[in-house]
Amino acid sequence: MQTVQVVLEPELLREADLAAKKHHINRSALIRDALRDHLKRIRILDLEEEERLAYQRIPASRVEELALVEIASWPGVEAE
């Protein structure tokens, strides 16, 4: 591991320390976990954006669209 320096507002640091204490981990572990979670969310958003742009370039046929709606629908609820 490498050591990095991060500047935080006093209130954010206080909240981080309280959360770390509550979950019985140290501040560094809390920040590592938070950064991992944030990077994962960013990757998912990037993939969703790529998929959205792909569908704009090549729109799904009506049959494909209805199939996707059916897959994504709650059981027992019909697509409009």
C-alpha positions, 0 to 999 in steps of 0.5 A: 500500500502507499500513503497519500495525503487527502485534505478534508473539511473538519465536519467530513473528517469528524463524520468519517471518524464517527463512522469508522468508530461505529463500524470498528474499522480505522479511518484508512479502511473506511476511506478505502472502502468508500473509494472502492464503492464510489469507483464501482458506481462510476464504472457502472454509470460509464457502462450504462452511458455506453449502452445508452449511446449504443442504443441511440446509434442502433435503436432496438426493434419494436420486438426487441423493445417489448422483450426487454420490457417483459424481462424487466417487468414485475411478474404479473404486470403486463407491459403497455 
